[in-house]
């Protein structure tokens, strides 16, 4: 009930709300070297420093299951682009951050914890302009990316979410965390969204409810939404102990 009230507030106030700006980093971990250096940096240096700048609800996840190479996902919500710029500029002047980062910065080439990371940037959907913090006990997160074959297809899919699907998601227990239009990064044009569940059983049951929903069946065959998605990527994630989501 609490989530429904929160989402109702977001949907009803969307005209007046300022849309958030999201950064999603994907770290490709390096086989054979300890990952502790990266985790210590994120937990003890980066997240506290961003929190001091008013950036909260930062999510840190790993894939749910064995994957090679292992990937770590960092999701950072900013109120807007200006907050992003201010927060990242302030890191250089943050004495506590620099002290906490010293051990991470001293890692040798041979012990580097990851091969590389990819950063993507998103503007929040107008239909859900702010992140919705998941309910306590949410241990399974589903991260989906929908690619459009051209910009028009992508824009029509965003419209479909904003004007119909988001409401159906919440009614059927697909608990939205964030929805974003990618503005920089690979595989554009595309959108990415995250859902939260207690476990896989809840996830499977509620996706069935969504598929059977009469309103979904109605809008899914409307001509204006035909051929809006050319590829879907789905990843299941679990939060790390120091994740703020």
FENUR-V886632 format. One record per run of one state. SS is the DSSP state (hx for helix, st for strand, lp for the rest). FROM is the first residue (numbers start at 1). TO is the last residue. If there is no record, write none. Layout:
((SS	FROM	TO) (SS	FROM	TO))
This chain:
((lp	1	1) (hx	2	12) (lp	13	20) (st	21	29) (lp	30	35) (hx	36	52) (lp	53	58) (st	59	63) (lp	64	70) (st	71	78) (lp	79	80) (hx	81	91) (lp	92	94) (hx	95	105) (lp	106	108) (hx	109	111) (lp	112	113) (st	114	124) (lp	125	125) (hx	126	128) (lp	129	139) (st	140	147) (lp	148	150) (hx	151	171) (lp	172	174) (st	175	184) (lp	185	189) (st	190	197) (lp	198	199) (hx	200	212) (lp	213	213) (hx	214	219) (lp	220	222) (hx	223	225) (lp	226	230) (st	231	239) (lp	240	245))
